[in-house]
């Protein structure tokens, strides 16, 4: 009951607890976690239970004849109550140590990650700055001034520390390699050494290549922001004199910070260690949320995008148009990555890309994506320039923009046209043949 009261006190800061059923599920997750049972499966179940919108449901229903194992090969099965409460591994007696006092998302997340591994599964936590005490722990994070994986010490506060996830990253605007600005915090160090195990424990069906993709994607999408905030990396580049239009306090680091006692909470009856447990579980919930989206949505989408790229010349001889059987899946980042992987638009010495097609000009990059929407209408969407939100590689013809239905049919000379957005980035047609013709005409007119 004490933990239940603790959770209820913190419910206003938990962003997804907005309905009675969700609050009930949330209470179950946190109560079970604090009682040293498995939180990871519960978090993923709540995510699936609360994040499915009516539109997504209708999309899945419409595509029910498609092999769902191919659409989501790593989707977790529904678990019975007893299965939900069954620990992944025996509870570990090894002790995890971190500092006491004010906590941040860094060490709270680091502790949660360690607790998902077999050797430290739901281990007890010692919070202290007394070196005589934490030196007796089996693993120490975010305190002690030492980073030594062999000694199981993971601190990042020492002088001359300069550990990064990958030293170099590619600037999406300039396409040039540059030094990654973010150093690893304690949770980043934990993720470096234990992240793959954590991911595999939660998704054991991942193949090696898929694991590498998820591991890197998870750092870039989630972990790096925790590292950057904890190590003091400004959101805007140094020397940038642009004032942010607004400030965000809804991120994980901010929510964890608000779990600390306020400066004037003199009669607080909740101990700092109890607060830390709630913060750590909250970090785990966010981690599993992002991870499930990558594994169960982004990763399957990548396979479909890759298949569409490989079959692009079956759609049109230009190779600049690709086709999806249905929309709704994330495809842009995959498209950019796979174009580089297949060297589309960049020729080798023989004038061919990696799948053997003649492809030797930057203009040969993919320009349009064709797919059906929820109503069954075929859409044509322009591919944006990588790193840009609104600049298209090629927009739909100017005279089409803002025109609909019969008027658009007359102007374009194509049957079945339904609309063209005023910005020229998307349009529609009643048939695949019609939307393909729209793409072909747009390509032809750009070459005139």
C-alpha positions in Angstrom: 0.0 0.0 0.0 2.9 2.4 0.7 4.2 1.9 -2.8 0.7 2.4 -4.2 0.4 5.7 -2.3 3.8 6.7 -3.6 2.7 6.0 -7.2 -0.6 7.8 -6.9 1.3 10.9 -5.6 3.4 10.9 -8.8 0.6 10.0 -11.3 0.2 13.7 -12.5 3.7 13.6 -13.9 3.3 10.3 -15.7 2.4 11.4 -19.3 0.5 8.4 -20.5 -1.7 7.9 -17.4 -4.7 9.7 -18.8 -7.5 7.2 -18.5 -8.8 5.0 -15.7 -7.7 1.8 -17.4 -4.3 3.2 -18.2 -3.8 4.4 -14.6 -4.7 0.9 -13.4 -2.1 -0.6 -15.8 0.5 1.9 -14.7 0.0 1.2 -11.0 0.4 -2.5 -11.8 3.6 -2.0 -13.6 5.2 0.2 -11.0 4.0 -1.9 -8.0 5.3 -5.1 -9.5 8.6 -3.4 -10.5 9.3 -2.1 -7.0 8.4 -5.5 -5.6 11.3 -6.8 -7.7 9.4 -8.5 -10.5 9.7 -7.9 -14.2 8.7 -4.5 -15.5 9.9 -4.8 -19.0 7.1 -7.0 -20.3 4.4 -5.0 -18.5 5.7 -1.8 -20.0 5.5 -3.2 -23.5 2.0 -4.6 -22.9 0.7 -1.2 -21.7 2.3 0.4 -24.7 0.5 -1.9 -27.1 -2.7 -1.5 -25.1 -2.7 2.3 -25.0 -1.0 3.4 -28.2 -3.2 1.7 -30.8 -5.5 4.3 -32.3 -8.7 3.5 -34.2 -7.0 4.4 -37.5 -4.3 1.9 -36.8 -6.8 -0.7 -36.0 -8.7 -0.1 -39.2 -5.4 -0.3 -41.2 -4.6 -3.6 -39.6 -8.1 -4.9 -40.3 -7.9 -3.9 -43.9 -4.6 -5.7 -44.3 -5.6 -8.8 -42.3 -5.0 -11.0 -45.4 -1.3 -10.0 -45.5 1.1 -12.2 -43.6 1.3 -10.5 -40.2 4.5 -12.3 -39.3 6.2 -10.4 -42.2 4.6 -7.1 -41.2 5.7 -7.4 -37.6 7.9 -10.5 -37.1 9.0 -9.5 -33.6 5.6 -8.6 -32.1 5.3 -10.0 -28.6 2.5 -12.5 -27.9 -0.1 -11.6 -25.3 0.8 -13.0 -21.9 -1.3 -14.4 -19.2 -1.3 -12.9 -15.7 1.1 -15.5 -14.4 3.4 -15.1 -17.4 3.5 -11.4 -16.9 4.6 -11.8 -13.3 7.2 -14.4 -14.1 10.7 -13.0 -13.9 13.0 -13.4 -16.9 15.8 -14.6 -14.7 16.4 -15.5 -11.0 16.5 -12.3 -8.9 20.2 -11.3 -8.5 21.8 -10.7 -5.2 24.6 -8.7 -6.7 24.6 -5.1 -5.6 24.5 -2.0 -7.9 25.9 1.2 -6.4 25.3 4.8 -7.4 25.4 8.2 -5.7 22.8 9.4 -3.3 21.3 12.9 -3.1 19.6 14.5 -6.2 19.2 12.0 -8.9 19.0 12.4 -12.7 17.8 10.3 -15.6 21.4 9.3 -16.2 21.9 7.0 -13.3 18.2 6.1 -12.9 18.2 4.8 -16.5 21.6 3.1 -16.0 20.3 1.2 -13.0 17.2 0.1 -14.9 19.3 -1.1 -17.8 21.6 -3.2 -15.5 18.5 -4.7 -13.9 17.4 -6.1 -17.3 20.6 -8.2 -17.6 20.8 -11.7 -16.3 23.7 -11.1 -13.9 22.1 -8.0 -12.3 18.5 -8.9 -12.8 16.5 -6.7 -10.4 19.5 -6.3 -8.2 19.4 -4.2 -5.0 20.7 -0.7 -5.3 23.0 1.1 -2.8 22.9 4.9 -3.1 25.9 6.5 -1.4 28.9 8.7 -2.0 31.0 6.9 0.7 33.8 5.1 -1.2 34.1 2.6 1.6 30.6 1.5 0.9 30.3 1.6 -2.8 33.6 0.0 -3.3 32.1 -3.2 -1.9 29.3 -3.2 -4.5 29.5 -5.5 -7.5 29.1 -2.7 -10.0 29.3 1.1 -9.6 27.9 3.8 -11.9 28.0 7.6 -11.9 30.2 7.9 -8.9 33.9 7.2 -8.1 35.7 9.0 -10.9 36.7 5.7 -12.7 35.7 4.2 -16.0 37.0 0.6 -16.2 34.8 -2.1 -17.7 36.9 -4.9 -16.3 36.5 -3.5 -12.8 32.8 -2.7 -13.4 33.2 1.0 -12.7 31.3 3.4 -15.0 31.7 7.0 -14.1 32.1 10.0 -16.5 33.1 12.9 -14.2 36.9 12.4 -14.3 39.3 14.8 -15.9 40.2 14.1 -19.6 37.3 11.7 -20.0 36.3 11.6 -23.6 34.2 8.5 -24.4 31.7 8.6 -27.2 29.3 6.1 -28.7 30.8 6.6 -32.2 33.5 9.1 -32.7 32.2 10.2 -36.1 28.7 10.9 -37.4 27.5 12.1 -40.8 26.0 15.6 -41.0 22.7 15.2 -42.9 22.9 18.7 -44.3 26.4 18.6 -45.7 26.8 14.8 -46.0 30.2 15.2 -44.3 31.7 13.3 -41.4 32.1 15.2 -38.2 33.0 14.5 -34.5 30.0 13.5 -32.4 29.5 16.3 -29.9 28.0 14.0 -27.1 30.1 12.2 -24.6 28.8 9.1 -22.8 27.2 9.6 -19.4 27.0 6.7 -17.0 23.9 5.3 -18.6 25.6 5.7 -22.0 28.5 3.6 -20.7 26.2 1.0 -19.4 24.4 0.9 -22.7 27.7 0.6 -24.6 28.6 -2.6 -22.7 25.2 -4.1 -21.8 22.7 -2.5 -24.3 22.8 -5.4 -26.7 22.0 -7.9 -24.0 19.2 -5.8 -22.7 17.7 -5.6 -26.2 18.1 -9.3 -26.8 16.5 -10.1 -23.4 13.4 -8.1 -24.4 13.4 -9.2 -28.1 15.2 -12.6 -28.3 14.1 -13.2 -31.9 16.3 -10.4 -33.4 18.9 -11.6 -35.9 22.5 -10.3 -35.6 22.1 -7.7 -38.3 18.8 -6.5 -36.9 20.3 -6.2 -33.4 23.1 -4.0 -34.8 20.5 -1.8 -36.4 18.3 -1.6 -33.3 21.3 -1.0 -31.0 22.5 2.0 -33.0 19.1 3.3 -33.7 18.2 3.2 -30.0 21.2 5.2 -29.1 20.6 7.9 -31.7 16.9 8.0 -31.0 16.9 7.8 -27.2 20.1 7.3 -25.3 22.1 10.2 -26.8 19.6 12.8 -25.5 20.1 11.5 -22.0 23.9 11.7 -22.4 23.8 15.2 -23.9 21.6 16.6 -21.2 23.7 15.0 -18.4 27.1 16.0 -19.9 26.0 19.6 -20.7 25.6 19.7 -24.5 23.5 22.7 -25.5 20.7 22.0 -27.9 21.7 24.8 -30.2 25.3 24.8 -31.7 27.9 27.1 -30.1 27.9 30.5 -31.6 24.3 30.2 -32.8 22.5 33.4 -32.1 19.0 32.0 -32.8 16.6 32.2 -29.8 14.5 29.1 -29.4 10.8 29.8 -30.1 9.8 27.7 -27.1 11.2 25.5 -24.4 10.3 21.9 -23.7 10.0 20.5 -20.1 8.2 17.3 -21.1 11.3 15.1 -21.8 12.4 12.2 -19.7 15.2 14.1 -18.0 12.8 16.9 -16.9 10.2 14.4 -15.7 12.8 12.5 -13.6 14.1 15.8 -12.2 10.6 16.6 -10.9 10.6 13.4 -8.9 13.2 14.7 -6.6 12.0 16.3 -3.3 11.4 20.0 -3.7 13.6 22.4 -1.8 10.8 23.3 0.6 9.4 19.8 1.2 10.4 19.7 4.9 7.8 17.1 5.9 8.1 14.8 2.9 7.2 11.2 4.0 8.6 9.6 0.9 12.3 8.6 1.1 14.8 9.6 -1.6 15.5 6.0 -2.4 11.8 5.3 -2.9 11.6 8.3 -5.3 14.7 6.9 -7.1 12.9 3.6 -7.7 9.9 5.4 -9.3 12.4 7.5 -11.4 14.2 4.3 -12.5 11.0 2.6 -13.5 9.9 5.7 -15.4 13.1 5.6 -17.4 12.5 1.9 -18.1 9.0 2.7 -19.4 10.4 5.3 -21.8 13.2 3.0 -22.9 10.8 0.1 -23.7 8.4 2.5 -25.4 11.0 3.7 -27.8 12.5 0.2 -28.2 9.2 -1.4 -29.1 8.5 1.3 -31.7 11.9 0.6 -33.3 11.7 -3.2 -33.2 8.0 -3.6 -33.9 7.4 -0.7 -36.3 10.6 0.8 -37.7 12.5 -2.4 -38.3 9.7 -4.2 -40.2 9.1 -1.0 -42.2 12.8 -1.0 -43.2 12.4 -4.4 -44.8 9.4 -3.2 -46.8 11.2 -0.1 -47.9 14.2 -2.1 -49.0 12.0 -4.4 -51.0 10.4 -1.4 -52.7 13.8 0.0 -53.6 15.0 -3.2 -55.1 11.8 -3.4 -57.2 11.8 0.2 -58.2 12.6 -0.5 -61.9 9.6 -2.8 -62.0 7.5 0.2 -61.2 9.1 2.6 -63.6 12.1 2.5 -65.8 13.5 5.7 -64.3 14.1 4.0 -61.0 12.9 7.2 -59.3 9.5 6.0 -58.2 8.8 3.4 -55.5 5.6 1.7 -54.5 4.3 0.5 -51.1 1.2 -1.6 -50.9 -0.2 0.5 -48.0 0.8 3.7 -46.2 1.2 4.5 -42.6 4.6 3.1 -42.0 7.7 5.1 -41.3 9.8 5.2 -44.5 11.8 8.4 -44.9 14.8 7.7 -42.7 15.0 4.2 -44.2 14.9 5.5 -47.7 17.8 7.9 -47.1 19.9 5.1 -45.4 19.1 2.5 -48.0 19.9 4.9 -50.9 23.4 5.3 -49.4 23.7 1.5 -48.8 22.7 0.8 -52.4 24.7 3.8 -53.6 21.7 5.2 -55.5 22.7 8.4 -57.2 26.4 7.7 -56.5 28.2 5.5 -59.2 31.2 3.4 -58.8 34.1 3.2 -61.3 31.9 1.0 -63.6 29.0 3.4 -63.5 26.8 1.0 -61.5 25.3 1.0 -58.0 25.4 -1.9 -55.6 22.4 -3.7 -57.1 23.9 -3.6 -60.6 21.7 -0.9 -62.1 23.1 1.9 -64.2 22.9 4.8 -61.8 25.4 7.6 -62.1 23.7 10.9 -61.4 22.5 12.6 -58.3 19.3 13.3 -60.2 18.6 9.5 -60.1 17.7 9.7 -56.4 14.1 8.5 -55.7 11.7 11.3 -56.1 8.2 9.9 -55.4 6.6 7.3 -53.1 3.3 5.7 -54.0 1.0 4.1 -51.5 -2.6 3.7 -50.4 -4.2 5.6 -47.6 -6.8 4.3 -45.1 -9.7 4.9 -47.5 -8.0 3.0 -50.3 -7.0 6.1 -52.3 -3.6 6.0 -53.9 -1.3 8.7 -52.8 1.8 10.2 -54.4 4.3 11.8 -52.0 7.4 13.8 -52.9 10.6 12.7 -51.1 12.1 15.6 -49.2 15.8 16.6 -49.3 17.5 14.8 -46.5 17.8 16.9 -43.4 15.0 19.3 -44.7 11.4 19.2 -43.5 9.8 21.0 -46.5 12.2 21.1 -49.4 11.3 18.4 -51.9 13.7 16.7 -54.3 11.0 17.3 -56.9 7.6 18.8 -56.2 4.4 18.0 -58.1 3.8 20.4 -61.1 2.9 24.0 -60.0 -0.2 24.1 -62.2 -1.7 21.1 -60.3 -1.2 22.6 -56.8 -4.4 23.4 -54.9 -6.7 21.9 -57.6 -9.1 18.9 -57.0 -11.1 16.2 -58.7 -12.5 17.0 -62.2 -10.6 20.3 -62.4 -7.3 18.5 -61.7 -8.1 15.7 -64.1 -8.5 18.3 -66.9 -5.3 20.2 -66.0 -3.2 17.1 -65.6 -4.8 15.1 -68.4 -5.0 12.1 -66.1 -8.1 10.2 -65.1 -9.0 9.6 -61.4 -7.1 12.6 -59.9 -8.5 13.6 -56.5 -6.3 16.4 -55.2 -2.9 18.0 -55.2 -1.8 19.8 -52.1 -1.1 23.5 -52.5 2.5 23.0 -51.4 3.0 20.3 -54.1 4.3 17.6 -51.8 1.4 15.2 -52.0 -1.5 14.3 -54.3 -4.0 11.5 -54.8 -5.7 9.4 -57.5 -8.4 6.7 -57.4 -6.2 4.1 -59.1 -2.5 2.9 -59.0 -2.3 3.5 -62.8 -3.5 7.0 -62.3 -1.1 7.9 -59.5 1.8 6.3 -61.3 1.0 8.4 -64.4 1.0 11.5 -62.1 4.5 10.6 -61.0 5.7 10.0 -64.5 4.3 13.3 -65.8 5.9 15.1 -62.9 9.3 13.5 -63.8 8.8 14.3 -67.5 8.0 17.9 -66.9 11.0 18.4 -64.7 13.2 17.3 -67.5 11.7 19.6 -70.1 
